Amino acid sequence: MSAAVEADVSPDRDPKAGLSFGPIEESIGFLLRIAQLTVFERTFVELQRRDVKIGEFTILLAIFENPGVRQGVIADVLKIKWSNMTKLVRSLEERGLVERIVPPHDRRSIELHVTQGGRNFIEGFTPLMEEADRKALSMLSNEECVQLLALLRKVSGWPSLTTGGRDV
């Protein structure tokens, strides 16, 4: 490694200073991935002392918002492999946060429901998650956050939201 490169990546400097990635720096996919990793890294710092991962919380919240949902439906929407989804649900079930129920009208399916413990966890964790999200995006103004959210929902194929009288 040359001395010039070593100076560019020293702890006192911005690690990106002096580095070029050529035309990929204008690739939306590349920048979305780097932005995702940056936000996750900042969010994990805020939530590192918690006993649930963001992915598990997302699954728990999806079950809470959609009582009786099948895990395959959530897996498909969130683009999670079914085998990984099974592990996530099993972990939440073992911790008493969700339960699997076989409905009497269809013995072949399994519905997911949040337990009271899961509800309590959601109540306590949601404000922490929202605060961590705000801190992770602190470099953006409120208007920029609204715009980014709207664009990400559009790219994801999710409908727009209306929040506080503004389309999001």
Secondary structure, 3 states (H helix, E strand, C coil): CCHHHHHHCCCCCCCCCCCCCHHHHHCHHHHHHHHHHHHHHHHHHHHCCCCCCHHHHHHHHHHHHCCCECHHHHHHHHCCCHHHHHHHHHHHHHCCCEEEECCCCCCCCCEEEECHHHHHHHHHHHHHHHHHHHHHCCCCCHHHHHHHHHHHHHHHCCCCCEECCEEC
